[in-house]
Amino acid sequence: MRQFGIPTVALWLTLAGLVPFAVPAGLLWMLRADPVLSGQVAQALLVYSALILSFLGGVRWGAEINAQGSGGIPRAPILVLSVLGALAGWTLVLVGGLTGFLWPVLAMAAIAHILQGYWDADGAGLPRWFRRLRIIAATGAVLSLGAAAASYAAR
């Protein structure tokens, strides 16, 4: 079964995967008076963001290997690009945790999801439904990370 041309299970799993983006973003607005607790929530959001970027890089890595078939050599630029999101996410987790300067880090995480979403939505070799799904997912992630960054900037 499909909704919006997207397999229903994939759509519902993606929407469920947006909950760990949206809930911390909302909590950060409610916890603005508590810098310790809001810092912990922001760090949890950054960790989840990095995990999702890593997952998406794995999807692109796997798609590239599959596209080359048995015996084909995967294209190095695609493999390199597929790990950049994970490295960016990991770096943002470290910077956010070590500096506590969270609103720019959350904004950079949003930018990382914009770039990953753009690449996936434009991705050759990926099914059309997956590209549509990635637009939905990237939009949810970016809005949540942007709201989280705004909660810090508004202090």
N, C-alpha and C positions, 0 to 999 in steps of 0.2 A: 504494500500500500504506500502511496505517496501523497504528500501535502506540498503544494507549491513546486511540484516536480522533484521534491527531495524525499528520499525514503523516510518514512515516519519514524522509525527507530533512531535514525541518525539525527533527525530534527529534534526529537524529544531529549536525546542524550546531550545534544549541543545546548539546548535551552536549560537543561539541568546544570550543565557545566558553567553557565553564566551566573548561577546563584552565588558561587564563591567569589565572583567579582562584585556583584551588586550588594550583597549583604555587608561586607566590610566598608564599601563606599558609603552606604547609609549610616553605618555605625560611626564612621569618622565624623559625620556631621553632628551626631548626637553626643559624641564624647570629646568635643573640642575643648572642654574645660579641663580634661584630664590628660596631660601630655604623656604620661607613662603608658596608660592604657591605649590611647590613640596611636602612640608609636608602635606598640605591639600589634595592633590591628593593621596598621599600615605595612608593617614588615611581613605579616602573614599574607596580605594582599600581594606584595611584591614577590613573595615566594611562589604563590599560586600562578602569578603572571609568568614567572620564569619557567615553571613546570609546563604551562600551556605552550609557551614559545618552543620549549624543547620537544614537546609532543609534535607540534606542527612541523618542526624541522625534520623529525623522524618520518613523518608522512611524506615530505618532499624527497627525502633520501630514498625511501622505499619506492616511491613512484619513479624516481630516476633509475633505480636498479631494475625495476620491472620493465620500464620502457626500453631498456637496452637488451632485454631477453637474455637467454643463456649464451654465454660466450661474448656478449657485447661489453664494451668498456664504458662505464658511466662517464658522463661529462664532468670534468673537474670543477668548472665554475658552479654547476648546480650543486654538487656535493659541498663545496665551500660555502655557498649561500645558505644551504640547509642547516649548517651549524652556527651561523652567525646569530640567529635569534636566541639560541641557548646560551651562547657566550655573552650576549648583551644582557639577557635576563639575569644570569649569574653575577655579572658585574654590577648591575643595578641593585641586586640584593645586598652585595657587599658594601657598596657605596652608601646605600640607605642605612644599613646597620651600623656602619662605622662612623658616619658623619651625623646621622640624625637629621640631615637637611632633606626632608622627605618630599616636599611639594615638587621640586624640580625632578627628583628621581621618579616620582609617580607620573609626572608629565612625560619624561623620557620613556617610561614603560608604555604609556599610551602611544607614543610615536613608534615604538618598536612594533606594537600591534597593528598600527596603521600600515606600516611597511610590509609586515608579514601578510596582512589581509589583502593588500594591493597585489602582492606577488601571487598569492593563492587564487585570488579572483581572476587574475589574468593568466593563470598557469596553464600552459600547454601540457598536454598529457594527463591532465586531471579531468575527471568526469564533470560535465556541466553542472550537475546537481551539487557536487562538492564545492564548486566555485560559488554558487548561490548561497550555500550553507555558510561558507567562510565570510561572506559579506555580513550575514546576520550575526555570526559569532564575533567578528572583529568589531562591528558596531557596538555590540553590548559591552565588550571588553574596554573599548576606547571610551565610551560614555562613563563607565564605572571608574576607570582610572582617572579620567578627567575630573569627575566629581570629587574623587578622593583628593586629587591635587588641589582643587579649588577649596576644599575644606581647610587645608593647611594654609593656603595663600590668603584666606579670609581672616586668619587669626590676627 
